[in-house]
Amino acid sequence: MIEKLIRELDSEDSEQAMDAQAALTSLARENDVLLDVLRALPGLSRYAQLCVIEIIEELADTRAGPALIDLLSSEFDTVREWAALAPSRRR
C-alpha cells in the first residue's frame, strides 16, 4: 500500500498526487513510513519531490534533514528553494 501511494505521488494527475501525499502524511503519523518515502525521493519527479517536502514539513521529523540537504543540489529551482525553506516552514 505504501509503495503504491509513493508511486501515486508521481501521477500526472495532481489531485491523485495530492491525495497520495495526504494519505502518506496520515500514515506517517501512525506508522514509520517516512523512511520509505525518503528512500524513494531521489527517483521521484519534480512535483512528487515537492509533495514529499510538504510531508516532511508537516511531520517535522529531523530524520529528513539529510534528504533535504541532498535536494539542495536538485536540477529544479523550485525543489532547491522548497528544500532550503522547509525547516523554517514547518507547521
PDB file with one MODEL, atoms N, CA, C and O in Angstrom:
MODEL        1
ATOM      1  N   MET A   1       0.828  -1.194   0.000  1.00  0.00           N
ATOM      2  CA  MET A   1       0.000   0.000   0.000  1.00  0.00           C
ATOM      3  C   MET A   1       0.874   1.261   0.000  1.00  0.00           C
ATOM      4  O   MET A   1       0.599   2.198  -0.748  1.00  0.00           O
ATOM      5  N   ILE A   2       1.910   1.292   0.820  1.00  0.00           N
ATOM      6  CA  ILE A   2       2.784   2.461   0.911  1.00  0.00           C
ATOM      7  C   ILE A   2       3.513   2.680  -0.413  1.00  0.00           C
ATOM      8  O   ILE A   2       3.622   3.811  -0.886  1.00  0.00           O
ATOM      9  N   GLU A   3       4.004   1.612  -0.999  1.00  0.00           N
ATOM     10  CA  GLU A   3       4.700   1.727  -2.292  1.00  0.00           C
ATOM     11  C   GLU A   3       3.767   2.271  -3.366  1.00  0.00           C
ATOM     12  O   GLU A   3       4.180   3.072  -4.204  1.00  0.00           O
ATOM     13  N   LYS A   4       2.522   1.840  -3.341  1.00  0.00           N
ATOM     14  CA  LYS A   4       1.532   2.331  -4.314  1.00  0.00           C
ATOM     15  C   LYS A   4       1.312   3.829  -4.114  1.00  0.00           C
ATOM     16  O   LYS A   4       1.254   4.580  -5.088  1.00  0.00           O
ATOM     17  N   LEU A   5       1.190   4.263  -2.880  1.00  0.00           N
ATOM     18  CA  LEU A   5       0.995   5.688  -2.604  1.00  0.00           C
ATOM     19  C   LEU A   5       2.205   6.506  -3.043  1.00  0.00           C
ATOM     20  O   LEU A   5       2.056   7.607  -3.573  1.00  0.00           O
ATOM     21  N   ILE A   6       3.392   5.973  -2.825  1.00  0.00           N
ATOM     22  CA  ILE A   6       4.601   6.674  -3.252  1.00  0.00           C
ATOM     23  C   ILE A   6       4.607   6.807  -4.774  1.00  0.00           C
ATOM     24  O   ILE A   6       4.959   7.862  -5.301  1.00  0.00           O
ATOM     25  N   ARG A   7       4.222   5.751  -5.479  1.00  0.00           N
ATOM     26  CA  ARG A   7       4.147   5.815  -6.949  1.00  0.00           C
ATOM     27  C   ARG A   7       3.107   6.846  -7.389  1.00  0.00           C
ATOM     28  O   ARG A   7       3.293   7.531  -8.394  1.00  0.00           O
ATOM     29  N   GLU A   8       2.015   6.953  -6.634  1.00  0.00           N
ATOM     30  CA  GLU A   8       0.961   7.909  -6.980  1.00  0.00           C
ATOM     31  C   GLU A   8       1.412   9.359  -6.804  1.00  0.00           C
ATOM     32  O   GLU A   8       0.820  10.261  -7.398  1.00  0.00           O
ATOM     33  N   LEU A   9       2.438   9.596  -6.008  1.00  0.00           N
ATOM     34  CA  LEU A   9       2.988  10.950  -5.915  1.00  0.00           C
ATOM     35  C   LEU A   9       3.486  11.414  -7.280  1.00  0.00           C
ATOM     36  O   LEU A   9       3.501  12.611  -7.565  1.00  0.00           O
ATOM     37  N   ASP A  10       3.890  10.471  -8.117  1.00  0.00           N
ATOM     38  CA  ASP A  10       4.396  10.755  -9.459  1.00  0.00           C
ATOM     39  C   ASP A  10       3.293  10.812 -10.514  1.00  0.00           C
ATOM     40  O   ASP A  10       3.585  10.920 -11.705  1.00  0.00           O
ATOM     41  N   SER A  11       2.055  10.742 -10.101  1.00  0.00           N
ATOM     42  CA  SER A  11       0.943  10.743 -11.045  1.00  0.00           C
ATOM     43  C   SER A  11       0.899  12.047 -11.844  1.00  0.00           C
ATOM     44  O   SER A  11       1.225  13.117 -11.330  1.00  0.00           O
ATOM     45  N   GLU A  12       0.496  11.937 -13.087  1.00  0.00           N
ATOM     46  CA  GLU A  12       0.287  13.131 -13.906  1.00  0.00           C
ATOM     47  C   GLU A  12      -0.943  13.902 -13.441  1.00  0.00           C
ATOM     48  O   GLU A  12      -1.098  15.082 -13.757  1.00  0.00           O
ATOM     49  N   ASP A  13      -1.802  13.245 -12.702  1.00  0.00           N
ATOM     50  CA  ASP A  13      -2.999  13.861 -12.139  1.00  0.00           C
ATOM     51  C   ASP A  13      -2.623  14.463 -10.776  1.00  0.00           C
ATOM     52  O   ASP A  13      -2.417  13.733  -9.807  1.00  0.00           O
ATOM     53  N   SER A  14      -2.536  15.778 -10.710  1.00  0.00           N
ATOM     54  CA  SER A  14      -2.077  16.423  -9.471  1.00  0.00           C
ATOM     55  C   SER A  14      -3.014  16.137  -8.296  1.00  0.00           C
ATOM     56  O   SER A  14      -2.570  16.083  -7.149  1.00  0.00           O
ATOM     57  N   GLU A  15      -4.297  15.956  -8.575  1.00  0.00           N
ATOM     58  CA  GLU A  15      -5.233  15.639  -7.490  1.00  0.00           C
ATOM     59  C   GLU A  15      -4.918  14.272  -6.885  1.00  0.00           C
ATOM     60  O   GLU A  15      -4.966  14.100  -5.667  1.00  0.00           O
ATOM     61  N   GLN A  16      -4.597  13.302  -7.740  1.00  0.00           N
ATOM     62  CA  GLN A  16      -4.218  11.973  -7.256  1.00  0.00           C
ATOM     63  C   GLN A  16      -2.927  12.064  -6.443  1.00  0.00           C
ATOM     64  O   GLN A  16      -2.797  11.414  -5.406  1.00  0.00           O
ATOM     65  N   ALA A  17      -1.978  12.867  -6.911  1.00  0.00           N
ATOM     66  CA  ALA A  17      -0.716  13.035  -6.186  1.00  0.00           C
ATOM     67  C   ALA A  17      -0.967  13.681  -4.826  1.00  0.00           C
ATOM     68  O   ALA A  17      -0.372  13.281  -3.825  1.00  0.00           O
ATOM     69  N   MET A  18      -1.842  14.672  -4.790  1.00  0.00           N
ATOM     70  CA  MET A  18      -2.142  15.331  -3.517  1.00  0.00           C
ATOM     71  C   MET A  18      -2.869  14.391  -2.559  1.00  0.00           C
ATOM     72  O   MET A  18      -2.637  14.430  -1.351  1.00  0.00           O
ATOM     73  N   ASP A  19      -3.744  13.550  -3.094  1.00  0.00           N
ATOM     74  CA  ASP A  19      -4.419  12.552  -2.254  1.00  0.00           C
ATOM     75  C   ASP A  19      -3.401  11.571  -1.676  1.00  0.00           C
ATOM     76  O   ASP A  19      -3.489  11.195  -0.507  1.00  0.00           O
ATOM     77  N   ALA A  20      -2.439  11.160  -2.497  1.00  0.00           N
ATOM     78  CA  ALA A  20      -1.392  10.256  -2.022  1.00  0.00           C
ATOM     79  C   ALA A  20      -0.548  10.941  -0.949  1.00  0.00           C
ATOM     80  O   ALA A  20      -0.171  10.318   0.043  1.00  0.00           O
ATOM     81  N   GLN A  21      -0.256  12.218  -1.151  1.00  0.00           N
ATOM     82  CA  GLN A  21       0.503  12.979  -0.160  1.00  0.00           C
ATOM     83  C   GLN A  21      -0.242  13.015   1.178  1.00  0.00           C
ATOM     84  O   GLN A  21       0.351  12.784   2.231  1.00  0.00           O
ATOM     85  N   ALA A  22      -1.526  13.303   1.128  1.00  0.00           N
ATOM     86  CA  ALA A  22      -2.328  13.354   2.358  1.00  0.00           C
ATOM     87  C   ALA A  22      -2.367  11.989   3.044  1.00  0.00           C
ATOM     88  O   ALA A  22      -2.248  11.901   4.266  1.00  0.00           O
ATOM     89  N   ALA A  23      -2.532  10.939   2.263  1.00  0.00           N
ATOM     90  CA  ALA A  23      -2.580   9.590   2.830  1.00  0.00           C
ATOM     91  C   ALA A  23      -1.243   9.218   3.464  1.00  0.00           C
ATOM     92  O   ALA A  23      -1.207   8.653   4.557  1.00  0.00           O
ATOM     93  N   LEU A  24      -0.149   9.531   2.780  1.00  0.00           N
ATOM     94  CA  LEU A  24       1.172   9.216   3.335  1.00  0.00           C
ATOM     95  C   LEU A  24       1.446  10.014   4.602  1.00  0.00           C
ATOM     96  O   LEU A  24       2.047   9.495   5.543  1.00  0.00           O
ATOM     97  N   THR A  25       1.015  11.257   4.634  1.00  0.00           N
ATOM     98  CA  THR A  25       1.199  12.075   5.839  1.00  0.00           C
ATOM     99  C   THR A  25       0.436  11.457   7.005  1.00  0.00           C
ATOM    100  O   THR A  25       0.968  11.346   8.110  1.00  0.00           O
ATOM    101  N   SER A  26      -0.794  11.060   6.762  1.00  0.00           N
ATOM    102  CA  SER A  26      -1.599  10.430   7.822  1.00  0.00           C
ATOM    103  C   SER A  26      -0.976   9.122   8.287  1.00  0.00           C
ATOM    104  O   SER A  26      -0.881   8.862   9.486  1.00  0.00           O
ATOM    105  N   LEU A  27      -0.553   8.304   7.332  1.00  0.00           N
ATOM    106  CA  LEU A  27       0.081   7.030   7.687  1.00  0.00           C
ATOM    107  C   LEU A  27       1.369   7.251   8.471  1.00  0.00           C
ATOM    108  O   LEU A  27       1.665   6.508   9.407  1.00  0.00           O
ATOM    109  N   ALA A  28       2.123   8.260   8.096  1.00  0.00           N
ATOM    110  CA  ALA A  28       3.408   8.513   8.751  1.00  0.00           C
ATOM    111  C   ALA A  28       3.215   8.928  10.202  1.00  0.00           C
ATOM    112  O   ALA A  28       4.100   8.714  11.030  1.00  0.00           O
ATOM    113  N   ARG A  29       2.080   9.514  10.514  1.00  0.00           N
ATOM    114  CA  ARG A  29       1.809   9.891  11.912  1.00  0.00           C
ATOM    115  C   ARG A  29       1.568   8.654  12.772  1.00  0.00           C
ATOM    116  O   ARG A  29       1.863   8.656  13.967  1.00  0.00           O
ATOM    117  N   GLU A  30       1.036   7.607  12.166  1.00  0.00           N
ATOM    118  CA  GLU A  30       0.695   6.404  12.915  1.00  0.00           C
ATOM    119  C   GLU A  30       1.728   5.296  12.767  1.00  0.00           C
ATOM    120  O   GLU A  30       1.885   4.471  13.667  1.00  0.00           O
ATOM    121  N   ASN A  31       2.424   5.270  11.654  1.00  0.00           N
ATOM    122  CA  ASN A  31       3.410   4.234  11.358  1.00  0.00           C
ATOM    123  C   ASN A  31       4.688   4.910  10.903  1.00  0.00           C
ATOM    124  O   ASN A  31       4.686   6.096  10.573  1.00  0.00           O
ATOM    125  N   ASP A  32       5.749   4.181  10.884  1.00  0.00           N
ATOM    126  CA  ASP A  32       7.024   4.764  10.475  1.00  0.00           C
ATOM    127  C   ASP A  32       7.241   4.543   8.980  1.00  0.00           C
ATOM    128  O   ASP A  32       8.034   3.692   8.577  1.00  0.00           O
ATOM    129  N   VAL A  33       6.524   5.324   8.158  1.00  0.00           N
ATOM    130  CA  VAL A  33       6.652   5.184   6.710  1.00  0.00           C
ATOM    131  C   VAL A  33       7.538   6.277   6.105  1.00  0.00           C
ATOM    132  O   VAL A  33       7.848   6.231   4.914  1.00  0.00           O
ATOM    133  N   LEU A  34       7.943   7.246   6.907  1.00  0.00           N
ATOM    134  CA  LEU A  34       8.746   8.342   6.365  1.00  0.00           C
ATOM    135  C   LEU A  34      10.025   7.834   5.711  1.00  0.00           C
ATOM    136  O   LEU A  34      10.417   8.331   4.655  1.00  0.00           O
ATOM    137  N   LEU A  35      10.670   6.863   6.315  1.00  0.00           N
ATOM    138  CA  LEU A  35      11.917   6.359   5.738  1.00  0.00           C
ATOM    139  C   LEU A  35      11.690   5.728   4.365  1.00  0.00           C
ATOM    140  O   LEU A  35      12.551   5.832   3.492  1.00  0.00           O
ATOM    141  N   ASP A  36      10.551   5.078   4.162  1.00  0.00           N
ATOM    142  CA  ASP A  36      10.216   4.529   2.843  1.00  0.00           C
ATOM    143  C   ASP A  36      10.074   5.656   1.822  1.00  0.00           C
ATOM    144  O   ASP A  36      10.551   5.545   0.692  1.00  0.00           O
ATOM    145  N   VAL A  37       9.426   6.721   2.223  1.00  0.00           N
ATOM    146  CA  VAL A  37       9.238   7.871   1.340  1.00  0.00           C
ATOM    147  C   VAL A  37      10.591   8.509   1.016  1.00  0.00           C
ATOM    148  O   VAL A  37      10.857   8.855  -0.135  1.00  0.00           O
ATOM    149  N   LEU A  38      11.439   8.664   2.024  1.00  0.00           N
ATOM    150  CA  LEU A  38      12.743   9.287   1.821  1.00  0.00           C
ATOM    151  C   LEU A  38      13.638   8.446   0.908  1.00  0.00           C
ATOM    152  O   LEU A  38      14.411   8.992   0.121  1.00  0.00           O
ATOM    153  N   ARG A  39      13.534   7.136   1.012  1.00  0.00           N
ATOM    154  CA  ARG A  39      14.321   6.257   0.130  1.00  0.00           C
ATOM    155  C   ARG A  39      13.899   6.431  -1.329  1.00  0.00           C
ATOM    156  O   ARG A  39      14.737   6.358  -2.228  1.00  0.00           O
ATOM    157  N   ALA A  40      12.622   6.658  -1.567  1.00  0.00           N
ATOM    158  CA  ALA A  40      12.105   6.808  -2.928  1.00  0.00           C
ATOM    159  C   ALA A  40      12.353   8.211  -3.499  1.00  0.00           C
ATOM    160  O   ALA A  40      12.297   8.404  -4.713  1.00  0.00           O
ATOM    161  N   LEU A  41      12.620   9.162  -2.648  1.00  0.00           N
ATOM    162  CA  LEU A  41      12.706  10.572  -3.034  1.00  0.00           C
ATOM    163  C   LEU A  41      13.601  10.868  -4.239  1.00  0.00           C
ATOM    164  O   LEU A  41      13.159  11.588  -5.135  1.00  0.00           O
ATOM    165  N   PRO A  42      14.826  10.359  -4.313  1.00  0.00           N
ATOM    166  CA  PRO A  42      15.692  10.720  -5.443  1.00  0.00           C
ATOM    167  C   PRO A  42      15.129  10.321  -6.810  1.00  0.00           C
ATOM    168  O   PRO A  42      15.434  10.975  -7.807  1.00  0.00           O
ATOM    169  N   GLY A  43      14.332   9.284  -6.876  1.00  0.00           N
ATOM    170  CA  GLY A  43      13.803   8.810  -8.145  1.00  0.00           C
ATOM    171  C   GLY A  43      12.464   9.412  -8.541  1.00  0.00           C
ATOM    172  O   GLY A  43      11.905   9.063  -9.581  1.00  0.00           O
ATOM    173  N   LEU A  44      11.950  10.311  -7.716  1.00  0.00           N
ATOM    174  CA  LEU A  44      10.644  10.899  -7.991  1.00  0.00           C
ATOM    175  C   LEU A  44      10.753  12.122  -8.892  1.00  0.00           C
ATOM    176  O   LEU A  44      11.815  12.734  -9.008  1.00  0.00           O
ATOM    177  N   SER A  45       9.646  12.463  -9.523  1.00  0.00           N
ATOM    178  CA  SER A  45       9.581  13.656 -10.377  1.00  0.00           C
ATOM    179  C   SER A  45       9.649  14.925  -9.526  1.00  0.00           C
ATOM    180  O   SER A  45       9.578  14.872  -8.298  1.00  0.00           O
ATOM    181  N   ARG A  46       9.785  16.050 -10.194  1.00  0.00           N
ATOM    182  CA  ARG A  46       9.848  17.341  -9.503  1.00  0.00           C
ATOM    183  C   ARG A  46       8.607  17.548  -8.633  1.00  0.00           C
ATOM    184  O   ARG A  46       8.722  17.892  -7.456  1.00  0.00           O
ATOM    185  N   TYR A  47       7.429  17.340  -9.209  1.00  0.00           N
ATOM    186  CA  TYR A  47       6.192  17.553  -8.457  1.00  0.00           C
ATOM    187  C   TYR A  47       6.117  16.620  -7.248  1.00  0.00           C
ATOM    188  O   TYR A  47       5.733  17.040  -6.157  1.00  0.00           O
ATOM    189  N   ALA A  48       6.476  15.378  -7.445  1.00  0.00           N
ATOM    190  CA  ALA A  48       6.443  14.410  -6.347  1.00  0.00           C
ATOM    191  C   ALA A  48       7.434  14.796  -5.251  1.00  0.00           C
ATOM    192  O   ALA A  48       7.145  14.630  -4.066  1.00  0.00           O
ATOM    193  N   GLN A  49       8.594  15.307  -5.638  1.00  0.00           N
ATOM    194  CA  GLN A  49       9.568  15.754  -4.639  1.00  0.00           C
ATOM    195  C   GLN A  49       9.007  16.919  -3.828  1.00  0.00           C
ATOM    196  O   GLN A  49       9.244  17.005  -2.623  1.00  0.00           O
ATOM    197  N   LEU A  50       8.270  17.810  -4.476  1.00  0.00           N
ATOM    198  CA  LEU A  50       7.637  18.910  -3.747  1.00  0.00           C
ATOM    199  C   LEU A  50       6.587  18.378  -2.772  1.00  0.00           C
ATOM    200  O   LEU A  50       6.443  18.893  -1.663  1.00  0.00           O
ATOM    201  N   CYS A  51       5.863  17.357  -3.186  1.00  0.00           N
ATOM    202  CA  CYS A  51       4.888  16.726  -2.281  1.00  0.00           C
ATOM    203  C   CYS A  51       5.592  16.144  -1.059  1.00  0.00           C
ATOM    204  O   CYS A  51       5.111  16.282   0.066  1.00  0.00           O
ATOM    205  N   VAL A  52       6.729  15.497  -1.284  1.00  0.00           N
ATOM    206  CA  VAL A  52       7.479  14.909  -0.170  1.00  0.00           C
ATOM    207  C   VAL A  52       7.993  16.006   0.763  1.00  0.00           C
ATOM    208  O   VAL A  52       7.976  15.839   1.982  1.00  0.00           O
ATOM    209  N   ILE A  53       8.446  17.111   0.206  1.00  0.00           N
ATOM    210  CA  ILE A  53       8.895  18.215   1.053  1.00  0.00           C
ATOM    211  C   ILE A  53       7.746  18.686   1.942  1.00  0.00           C
ATOM    212  O   ILE A  53       7.962  18.989   3.115  1.00  0.00           O
ATOM    213  N   GLU A  54       6.549  18.749   1.409  1.00  0.00           N
ATOM    214  CA  GLU A  54       5.394  19.142   2.224  1.00  0.00           C
ATOM    215  C   GLU A  54       5.106  18.102   3.305  1.00  0.00           C
ATOM    216  O   GLU A  54       4.724  18.462   4.418  1.00  0.00           O
ATOM    217  N   ILE A  55       5.282  16.828   2.993  1.00  0.00           N
ATOM    218  CA  ILE A  55       5.116  15.782   4.015  1.00  0.00           C
ATOM    219  C   ILE A  55       6.140  16.000   5.127  1.00  0.00           C
ATOM    220  O   ILE A  55       5.807  15.939   6.311  1.00  0.00           O
ATOM    221  N   ILE A  56       7.377  16.252   4.739  1.00  0.00           N
ATOM    222  CA  ILE A  56       8.444  16.490   5.720  1.00  0.00           C
ATOM    223  C   ILE A  56       8.102  17.678   6.600  1.00  0.00           C
ATOM    224  O   ILE A  56       8.264  17.615   7.818  1.00  0.00           O
ATOM    225  N   GLU A  57       7.631  18.761   5.995  1.00  0.00           N
ATOM    226  CA  GLU A  57       7.255  19.949   6.768  1.00  0.00           C
ATOM    227  C   GLU A  57       6.148  19.631   7.765  1.00  0.00           C
ATOM    228  O   GLU A  57       6.194  20.049   8.922  1.00  0.00           O
ATOM    229  N   GLU A  58       5.166  18.893   7.302  1.00  0.00           N
ATOM    230  CA  GLU A  58       4.030  18.555   8.161  1.00  0.00           C
ATOM    231  C   GLU A  58       4.458  17.692   9.347  1.00  0.00           C
ATOM    232  O   GLU A  58       3.978  17.883  10.465  1.00  0.00           O
ATOM    233  N   LEU A  59       5.357  16.750   9.102  1.00  0.00           N
ATOM    234  CA  LEU A  59       5.772  15.830  10.161  1.00  0.00           C
ATOM    235  C   LEU A  59       6.845  16.407  11.066  1.00  0.00           C
ATOM    236  O   LEU A  59       6.973  15.997  12.219  1.00  0.00           O
ATOM    237  N   ALA A  60       7.621  17.365  10.549  1.00  0.00           N
ATOM    238  CA  ALA A  60       8.711  17.982  11.316  1.00  0.00           C
ATOM    239  C   ALA A  60       9.628  16.914  11.924  1.00  0.00           C
ATOM    240  O   ALA A  60      10.008  16.993  13.092  1.00  0.00           O
ATOM    241  N   ASP A  61       9.968  15.928  11.113  1.00  0.00           N
ATOM    242  CA  ASP A  61      10.813  14.814  11.553  1.00  0.00           C
ATOM    243  C   ASP A  61      12.263  15.119  11.165  1.00  0.00           C
ATOM    244  O   ASP A  61      12.576  15.277   9.985  1.00  0.00           O
ATOM    245  N   THR A  62      13.124  15.198  12.148  1.00  0.00           N
ATOM    246  CA  THR A  62      14.513  15.580  11.893  1.00  0.00           C
ATOM    247  C   THR A  62      15.283  14.547  11.079  1.00  0.00           C
ATOM    248  O   THR A  62      16.341  14.859  10.533  1.00  0.00           O
ATOM    249  N   ARG A  63      14.772  13.331  10.990  1.00  0.00           N
ATOM    250  CA  ARG A  63      15.444  12.315  10.170  1.00  0.00           C
ATOM    251  C   ARG A  63      15.449  12.690   8.690  1.00  0.00           C
ATOM    252  O   ARG A  63      16.207  12.115   7.909  1.00  0.00           O
ATOM    253  N   ALA A  64      14.621  13.635   8.303  1.00  0.00           N
ATOM    254  CA  ALA A  64      14.543  14.041   6.901  1.00  0.00           C
ATOM    255  C   ALA A  64      15.625  15.050   6.531  1.00  0.00           C
ATOM    256  O   ALA A  64      15.764  15.400   5.359  1.00  0.00           O
ATOM    257  N   GLY A  65      16.384  15.520   7.503  1.00  0.00           N
ATOM    258  CA  GLY A  65      17.420  16.517   7.240  1.00  0.00           C
ATOM    259  C   GLY A  65      18.369  16.152   6.115  1.00  0.00           C
ATOM    260  O   GLY A  65      18.558  16.963   5.208  1.00  0.00           O
ATOM    261  N   PRO A  66      18.975  14.975   6.127  1.00  0.00           N
ATOM    262  CA  PRO A  66      19.889  14.618   5.036  1.00  0.00           C
ATOM    263  C   PRO A  66      19.219  14.607   3.659  1.00  0.00           C
ATOM    264  O   PRO A  66      19.843  14.980   2.666  1.00  0.00           O
ATOM    265  N   ALA A  67      17.961  14.185   3.594  1.00  0.00           N
ATOM    266  CA  ALA A  67      17.248  14.175   2.311  1.00  0.00           C
ATOM    267  C   ALA A  67      17.027  15.600   1.814  1.00  0.00           C
ATOM    268  O   ALA A  67      17.149  15.868   0.618  1.00  0.00           O
ATOM    269  N   LEU A  68      16.704  16.510   2.723  1.00  0.00           N
ATOM    270  CA  LEU A  68      16.531  17.910   2.326  1.00  0.00           C
ATOM    271  C   LEU A  68      17.850  18.500   1.843  1.00  0.00           C
ATOM    272  O   LEU A  68      17.878  19.258   0.873  1.00  0.00           O
ATOM    273  N   ILE A  69      18.919  18.158   2.507  1.00  0.00           N
ATOM    274  CA  ILE A  69      20.246  18.642   2.083  1.00  0.00           C
ATOM    275  C   ILE A  69      20.566  18.131   0.683  1.00  0.00           C
ATOM    276  O   ILE A  69      21.085  18.878  -0.146  1.00  0.00           O
ATOM    277  N   ASP A  70      20.261  16.870   0.415  1.00  0.00           N
ATOM    278  CA  ASP A  70      20.500  16.312  -0.923  1.00  0.00           C
ATOM    279  C   ASP A  70      19.699  17.063  -1.992  1.00  0.00           C
ATOM    280  O   ASP A  70      20.172  17.251  -3.113  1.00  0.00           O
ATOM    281  N   LEU A  71      18.492  17.487  -1.638  1.00  0.00           N
ATOM    282  CA  LEU A  71      17.650  18.190  -2.607  1.00  0.00           C
ATOM    283  C   LEU A  71      18.170  19.589  -2.932  1.00  0.00           C
ATOM    284  O   LEU A  71      17.738  20.194  -3.914  1.00  0.00           O
ATOM    285  N   LEU A  72      19.075  20.100  -2.137  1.00  0.00           N
ATOM    286  CA  LEU A  72      19.643  21.417  -2.415  1.00  0.00           C
ATOM    287  C   LEU A  72      20.467  21.427  -3.696  1.00  0.00           C
ATOM    288  O   LEU A  72      20.779  22.493  -4.227  1.00  0.00           O
ATOM    289  N   SER A  73      20.818  20.251  -4.192  1.00  0.00           N
ATOM    290  CA  SER A  73      21.560  20.167  -5.456  1.00  0.00           C
ATOM    291  C   SER A  73      20.661  19.682  -6.596  1.00  0.00           C
ATOM    292  O   SER A  73      21.164  19.247  -7.633  1.00  0.00           O
ATOM    293  N   SER A  74      19.353  19.750  -6.420  1.00  0.00           N
ATOM    294  CA  SER A  74      18.408  19.340  -7.450  1.00  0.00           C
ATOM    295  C   SER A  74      18.575  20.194  -8.709  1.00  0.00           C
ATOM    296  O   SER A  74      19.001  21.347  -8.648  1.00  0.00           O
ATOM    297  N   GLU A  75      18.234  19.605  -9.828  1.00  0.00           N
ATOM    298  CA  GLU A  75      18.262  20.353 -11.086  1.00  0.00           C
ATOM    299  C   GLU A  75      17.097  21.341 -11.175  1.00  0.00           C
ATOM    300  O   GLU A  75      17.087  22.213 -12.043  1.00  0.00           O
ATOM    301  N   PHE A  76      16.127  21.207 -10.290  1.00  0.00           N
ATOM    302  CA  PHE A  76      14.929  22.038 -10.331  1.00  0.00           C
ATOM    303  C   PHE A  76      15.010  23.167  -9.296  1.00  0.00           C
ATOM    304  O   PHE A  76      15.196  22.918  -8.105  1.00  0.00           O
ATOM    305  N   ASP A  77      14.868  24.407  -9.767  1.00  0.00           N
ATOM    306  CA  ASP A  77      14.944  25.572  -8.884  1.00  0.00           C
ATOM    307  C   ASP A  77      13.944  25.494  -7.732  1.00  0.00           C
ATOM    308  O   ASP A  77      14.286  25.757  -6.579  1.00  0.00           O
ATOM    309  N   THR A  78      12.715  25.134  -8.057  1.00  0.00           N
ATOM    310  CA  THR A  78      11.667  25.110  -7.036  1.00  0.00           C
ATOM    311  C   THR A  78      11.967  24.074  -5.963  1.00  0.00           C
ATOM    312  O   THR A  78      11.739  24.327  -4.780  1.00  0.00           O
ATOM    313  N   VAL A  79      12.468  22.926  -6.356  1.00  0.00           N
ATOM    314  CA  VAL A  79      12.815  21.887  -5.380  1.00  0.00           C
ATOM    315  C   VAL A  79      13.923  22.396  -4.463  1.00  0.00           C
ATOM    316  O   VAL A  79      13.858  22.213  -3.247  1.00  0.00           O
ATOM    317  N   ARG A  80      14.928  23.027  -5.035  1.00  0.00           N
ATOM    318  CA  ARG A  80      16.022  23.571  -4.211  1.00  0.00           C
ATOM    319  C   ARG A  80      15.486  24.611  -3.223  1.00  0.00           C
ATOM    320  O   ARG A  80      15.843  24.600  -2.045  1.00  0.00           O
ATOM    321  N   GLU A  81      14.638  25.498  -3.708  1.00  0.00           N
ATOM    322  CA  GLU A  81      14.084  26.550  -2.847  1.00  0.00           C
ATOM    323  C   GLU A  81      13.239  25.964  -1.726  1.00  0.00           C
ATOM    324  O   GLU A  81      13.403  26.335  -0.563  1.00  0.00           O
ATOM    325  N   TRP A  82      12.337  25.052  -2.067  1.00  0.00           N
ATOM    326  CA  TRP A  82      11.474  24.455  -1.044  1.00  0.00           C
ATOM    327  C   TRP A  82      12.284  23.655  -0.030  1.00  0.00           C
ATOM    328  O   TRP A  82      11.986  23.682   1.164  1.00  0.00           O
ATOM    329  N   ALA A  83      13.306  22.943  -0.499  1.00  0.00           N
ATOM    330  CA  ALA A  83      14.153  22.157   0.406  1.00  0.00           C
ATOM    331  C   ALA A  83      14.884  23.088   1.378  1.00  0.00           C
ATOM    332  O   ALA A  83      15.018  22.780   2.563  1.00  0.00           O
ATOM    333  N   ALA A  84      15.352  24.224   0.867  1.00  0.00           N
ATOM    334  CA  ALA A  84      16.077  25.175   1.714  1.00  0.00           C
ATOM    335  C   ALA A  84      15.148  25.816   2.746  1.00  0.00           C
ATOM    336  O   ALA A  84      15.562  26.074   3.876  1.00  0.00           O
ATOM    337  N   LEU A  85      13.910  26.071   2.366  1.00  0.00           N
ATOM    338  CA  LEU A  85      12.978  26.750   3.255  1.00  0.00           C
ATOM    339  C   LEU A  85      12.198  25.796   4.168  1.00  0.00           C
ATOM    340  O   LEU A  85      11.559  26.240   5.122  1.00  0.00           O
ATOM    341  N   ALA A  86      12.245  24.516   3.888  1.00  0.00           N
ATOM    342  CA  ALA A  86      11.415  23.545   4.630  1.00  0.00           C
ATOM    343  C   ALA A  86      11.574  23.633   6.144  1.00  0.00           C
ATOM    344  O   ALA A  86      10.566  23.621   6.851  1.00  0.00           O
ATOM    345  N   PRO A  87      12.804  23.723   6.678  1.00  0.00           N
ATOM    346  CA  PRO A  87      12.901  23.776   8.145  1.00  0.00           C
ATOM    347  C   PRO A  87      12.214  24.997   8.743  1.00  0.00           C
ATOM    348  O   PRO A  87      11.714  24.923   9.866  1.00  0.00           O
ATOM    349  N   SER A  88      12.176  26.099   8.036  1.00  0.00           N
ATOM    350  CA  SER A  88      11.565  27.313   8.576  1.00  0.00           C
ATOM    351  C   SER A  88      10.058  27.341   8.364  1.00  0.00           C
ATOM    352  O   SER A  88       9.359  28.132   8.999  1.00  0.00           O
ATOM    353  N   ARG A  89       9.546  26.486   7.477  1.00  0.00           N
ATOM    354  CA  ARG A  89       8.113  26.481   7.183  1.00  0.00           C
ATOM    355  C   ARG A  89       7.379  25.368   7.914  1.00  0.00           C
ATOM    356  O   ARG A  89       6.187  25.163   7.685  1.00  0.00           O
ATOM    357  N   ARG A  90       8.053  24.662   8.772  1.00  0.00           N
ATOM    358  CA  ARG A  90       7.389  23.547   9.496  1.00  0.00           C
ATOM    359  C   ARG A  90       6.215  24.080  10.280  1.00  0.00           C
ATOM    360  O   ARG A  90       6.264  25.151  10.886  1.00  0.00           O
ATOM    361  N   ARG A  91       5.155  23.291  10.244  1.00  0.00           N
ATOM    362  CA  ARG A  91       3.902  23.708  10.901  1.00  0.00           C
ATOM    363  C   ARG A  91       3.921  23.408  12.364  1.00  0.00           C
ATOM    364  O   ARG A  91       2.950  23.693  13.065  1.00  0.00           O
TER     365      ARG A  91
ENDMDL
END
